[in-house]
Amino acid sequence: MGLPSTGSISMSQINTELGRASTTKISLGDSAVRGLAGRSSGSISMSHLRGKSAANLTFKVGYSNPNSSGYHYWGYSEFSSMMQQEKYGTLVSKDSSLSNYNVRISYQEVVTTDGEVYRSTAISLIRNDVGTSTHTVSYRVTGPDGVTHNVTVEWMWDSKYSQWQVTNNTNASISSQDTYNMKNLVGSNVSFKIEIL
């Protein structure tokens, strides 16, 4: 929906835009608020939030069978039409501002040869209207815990395999451990806020 571009802005409106209950305790210094305002550091005021919006993506967590490397994925993927990857999870709602993007939010769990378990969640967005043109997507994502991450992913079309490949990414992995552990949430709804930069 977006915050007002003129007039007053209330903290309850900010909470709502971030997908929180309107009465949640909040301050301008919160990382999610700073992310919405585009002010990761320094001074921040209500004027920095005018007209800001964070698109909502809600999905029912699904599961992807292990790939050839034995990796397991839980979460949501729209990539099957553009990449040689399985589509999993079910879309509940996706704001129109994300209509030109395919989204993948995957929780990965890998057991190393020495028995250690590595867990991480990565979120990737790719434009679906650029043909085979190399492109970069920058976005800000706020997870269910209210923590905001700035992500940049560079994509290149691989004509040999007829699929997109990541050539470079910054912060696409938004957690290194269990922050968004979706393994136990299969069939449950999970929401993220995404702002294209």
C-alpha positions, 0 to 999 in steps of 0.5 A, spaced: 500 500 500 505 504 501 506 510 506 503 517 505 507 521 501 504 528 504 501 529 511 502 525 517 505 518 518 504 514 524 508 509 527 502 504 527 502 505 519 509 504 519 508 497 523 502 495 518 507 497 512 512 492 515 507 487 515 507 487 523 501 488 528 499 496 528 501 496 536 508 493 535 513 496 539 517 500 534 522 506 533 525 510 528 532 506 529 529 499 528 533 496 522 526 494 519 524 501 519 531 504 517 531 499 511 524 501 509 526 509 509 533 507 505 537 510 511 542 504 514 545 509 518 546 516 520 540 521 522 533 518 520 526 522 521 519 521 519 520 525 512 525 519 510 519 514 510 514 519 506 511 515 500 516 508 502 513 502 500 515 494 501 511 489 497 509 483 501 510 476 498 506 471 502 507 463 501 506 456 503 512 453 505 514 447 500 519 442 499 524 440 493 526 433 493 534 433 493 538 435 487 543 431 484 548 434 489 544 432 494 541 438 497 535 439 500 531 446 499 524 448 503 521 455 502 518 457 495 521 458 488 518 460 482 524 459 477 522 453 474 519 457 468 526 460 467 531 455 470 532 448 470 530 448 477 524 445 481 518 449 483 516 448 490 511 452 495 505 455 493 504 462 492 498 465 497 499 473 495 504 477 491 504 485 491 503 487 484 510 491 484 513 484 484 509 482 478 515 483 473 520 478 478 520 471 479 522 469 486 526 464 490 526 463 497 530 457 499 532 454 506 538 449 505 540 444 509 547 440 508 550 435 512 558 435 511 562 429 510 564 430 518 557 430 520 556 438 521 549 441 519 550 447 515 543 451 514 542 458 511 536 461 507 537 465 501 533 470 497 533 471 489 529 475 485 530 475 477 526 479 472 522 475 468 521 481 462 528 482 459 529 476 455 536 473 455 539 480 457 544 480 462 541 484 468 542 486 476 537 486 481 538 490 487 532 489 493 531 490 500 528 484 504 525 484 511 524 477 514 519 475 519 523 477 524 523 484 522 531 484 520 532 487 514 537 485 508 540 489 502 541 484 496 544 485 489 544 479 484 547 479 477 544 474 472 547 472 466 544 468 460 547 461 459 545 459 452 549 452 453 544 450 458 538 455 456 538 458 463 540 463 468 546 463 472 548 468 478 555 471 476 555 475 482 551 476 489 551 480 495 548 478 501 543 473 497 544 469 503 540 472 508 542 468 514 547 463 516 544 459 521 537 458 523 534 465 522 528 463 517 528 455 518 523 453 514 524 445 515 519 445 520 514 450 517 512 445 511 504 447 509 505 454 513 504 461 511 511 465 511 511 473 509 517 477 507 517 484 505 521 486 499 522 493 496 526 493 489 531 499 489 
